[in-house]
Amino acid sequence: MAVGFVLISTEPTKERQVYQKLLKIEEVVELYPLFGDYDLIAKVEAKDYNTIGEIVVSKIRTIDGVRTTKTLTKISF
């Protein structure tokens, strides 16, 4: 299983709306608000890293109010 942490920047005043929509994505297993350059961090779990990329592009970035994302991955050795 692959794990990714997605830092999400939202449009002003859209944080709650984006948060609620992210909760509906099955692969988002944890979600927290942030203060600073990013507004939210989502922990995403999927079968592999390519699938995490697909989730970010097709499910997270398409949410109305999402401005930018940055994905950090956890690699186990």
PASEBA-1860 file (N, C-alpha, C; in nm, 3 decimals):
! residues 77
1> MAVGFVLI> 0.084/-0.118/0.000/0.000/0.000/0.000/0.088/0.124/0.000 ~ 0.045/0.224/-0.075/0.116/0.351/-0.082/0.042/0.455/0.000 ~ 0.122/0.544/0.060/0.067/0.652/0.142/0.120/0.785/0.089 ~ 0.030/0.881/0.076/0.069/1.015/0.036/0.004/1.118/0.126 ~ 0.074/1.227/0.149/0.021/1.338/0.226/0.006/1.455/0.129 ~ -0.118/1.502/0.113/-0.146/1.605/0.015/-0.171/1.737/0.087 ~ -0.084/1.834/0.063/-0.101/1.969/0.115/-0.190/2.044/0.017 ~ -0.294/2.107/0.067/-0.395/2.169/-0.019/-0.414/2.316/0.017
9> STEPTKER> -0.404/2.400/-0.083/-0.433/2.543/-0.067/-0.568/2.568/-0.132 ~ -0.654/2.642/-0.061/-0.789/2.668/-0.111/-0.809/2.815/-0.142 ~ -0.915/2.842/-0.217/-0.957/2.980/-0.240/-1.004/3.037/-0.105 ~ -0.986/3.167/-0.084/-1.033/3.227/0.041/-1.182/3.197/0.065 ~ -1.214/3.163/0.186/-1.349/3.130/0.234/-1.402/2.995/0.186 ~ -1.323/2.916/0.114/-1.369/2.787/0.062/-1.315/2.668/0.144 ~ -1.246/2.697/0.253/-1.182/2.589/0.330/-1.283/2.483/0.377 ~ -1.392/2.527/0.436/-1.492/2.431/0.489/-1.558/2.351/0.379
17> QVYQKLLK> -1.588/2.416/0.269/-1.652/2.350/0.156/-1.559/2.241/0.100 ~ -1.432/2.273/0.081/-1.335/2.177/0.031/-1.317/2.064/0.132 ~ -1.309/2.097/0.259/-1.294/1.997/0.366/-1.408/1.894/0.358 ~ -1.531/1.940/0.347/-1.647/1.851/0.342/-1.643/1.760/0.219 ~ -1.599/1.811/0.107/-1.591/1.730/-0.015/-1.478/1.627/-0.006 ~ -1.367/1.665/0.057/-1.256/1.571/0.074/-1.296/1.454/0.162 ~ -1.381/1.477/0.261/-1.426/1.370/0.349/-1.500/1.260/0.272 ~ -1.554/1.293/0.157/-1.631/1.197/0.077/-1.544/1.111/-0.015
25> IEEVVELY> -1.415/1.142/-0.023/-1.323/1.064/-0.107/-1.275/0.944/-0.025 ~ -1.304/0.826/-0.073/-1.276/0.702/0.000/-1.128/0.688/0.039 ~ -1.039/0.728/-0.049/-0.896/0.710/-0.025/-0.837/0.811/0.074 ~ -0.912/0.915/0.108/-0.867/1.012/0.209/-0.901/0.951/0.345 ~ -0.796/0.909/0.417/-0.817/0.839/0.544/-0.800/0.930/0.666 ~ -0.734/1.043/0.647/-0.721/1.144/0.754/-0.720/1.281/0.688 ~ -0.773/1.380/0.760/-0.781/1.515/0.706/-0.774/1.616/0.819 ~ -0.686/1.714/0.805/-0.665/1.813/0.912/-0.653/1.953/0.853
33> PLFGDYDL> -0.705/2.054/0.924/-0.682/2.193/0.882/-0.541/2.236/0.922 ~ -0.488/2.330/0.846/-0.355/2.386/0.872/-0.365/2.538/0.876 ~ -0.261/2.600/0.926/-0.249/2.745/0.925/-0.116/2.779/0.861 ~ -0.118/2.862/0.759/0.006/2.898/0.691/-0.012/2.895/0.541 ~ 0.090/2.847/0.470/0.087/2.845/0.324/-0.021/2.751/0.269 ~ -0.052/2.647/0.344/-0.155/2.551/0.302/-0.269/2.552/0.402 ~ -0.388/2.515/0.356/-0.507/2.520/0.440/-0.547/2.384/0.496 ~ -0.515/2.276/0.423/-0.554/2.142/0.464/-0.442/2.043/0.432
41> IAKVEAKD> -0.438/1.934/0.508/-0.351/1.822/0.474/-0.436/1.695/0.478 ~ -0.425/1.618/0.371/-0.502/1.494/0.360/-0.406/1.377/0.349 ~ -0.429/1.275/0.428/-0.355/1.150/0.416/-0.432/1.061/0.320 ~ -0.365/1.018/0.214/-0.429/0.937/0.110/-0.361/0.801/0.106 ~ -0.442/0.696/0.103/-0.390/0.560/0.090/-0.446/0.498/-0.037 ~ -0.359/0.429/-0.111/-0.399/0.363/-0.235/-0.307/0.244/-0.259 ~ -0.338/0.167/-0.363/-0.261/0.045/-0.389/-0.118/0.074/-0.434 ~ -0.096/0.189/-0.500/0.039/0.224/-0.544/0.048/0.376/-0.564
49> YNTIGEIV> 0.169/0.424/-0.593/0.191/0.568/-0.604/0.127/0.626/-0.729 ~ 0.117/0.549/-0.837/0.048/0.599/-0.956/-0.099/0.628/-0.925 ~ -0.161/0.542/-0.845/-0.300/0.562/-0.808/-0.317/0.686/-0.721 ~ -0.221/0.710/-0.633/-0.226/0.833/-0.552/-0.224/0.955/-0.645 ~ -0.138/0.953/-0.744/-0.133/1.063/-0.841/-0.265/1.082/-0.913 ~ -0.328/0.972/-0.952/-0.457/0.979/-1.020/-0.564/1.038/-0.928 ~ -0.561/1.000/-0.801/-0.658/1.053/-0.704/-0.641/1.203/-0.688 ~ -0.516/1.246/-0.676/-0.489/1.389/-0.660/-0.539/1.466/-0.781
57> VSKIRTID> -0.507/1.418/-0.900/-0.544/1.490/-1.022/-0.694/1.483/-1.050 ~ -0.754/1.365/-1.038/-0.893/1.351/-1.081/-0.997/1.375/-0.972 ~ -0.959/1.358/-0.845/-1.058/1.374/-0.738/-1.034/1.497/-0.650 ~ -0.909/1.528/-0.620/-0.881/1.639/-0.528/-0.871/1.772/-0.602 ~ -0.791/1.777/-0.708/-0.775/1.904/-0.781/-0.900/1.951/-0.852 ~ -0.995/1.860/-0.873/-1.119/1.899/-0.943/-1.223/1.958/-0.849 ~ -1.197/1.956/-0.719/-1.291/2.014/-0.622/-1.292/2.166/-0.638 ~ -1.411/2.221/-0.650/-1.425/2.367/-0.660/-1.368/2.432/-0.534
65> GVRTTKTL> -1.276/2.523/-0.550/-1.214/2.592/-0.437/-1.071/2.549/-0.410 ~ -1.027/2.438/-0.469/-0.887/2.395/-0.453/-0.801/2.477/-0.548 ~ -0.701/2.544/-0.493/-0.610/2.625/-0.574/-0.488/2.545/-0.616 ~ -0.416/2.490/-0.517/-0.294/2.416/-0.546/-0.283/2.296/-0.453 ~ -0.202/2.200/-0.496/-0.170/2.085/-0.411/-0.021/2.056/-0.419 ~ 0.029/1.993/-0.315/0.166/1.941/-0.315/0.158/1.805/-0.245 ~ 0.206/1.702/-0.313/0.195/1.568/-0.260/0.331/1.518/-0.213 ~ 0.331/1.471/-0.088/0.450/1.413/-0.027/0.422/1.264/-0.010
73> TKISF> 0.518/1.180/-0.044/0.494/1.036/-0.033/0.582/0.975/0.075 ~ 0.532/0.866/0.127/0.604/0.791/0.228/0.653/0.663/0.162 ~ 0.782/0.644/0.160/0.840/0.524/0.099/0.899/0.439/0.210 ~ 0.858/0.313/0.213/0.911/0.219/0.312/1.021/0.136/0.246 ~ 1.131/0.121/0.317/1.243/0.039/0.267/1.250/-0.090/0.342
END
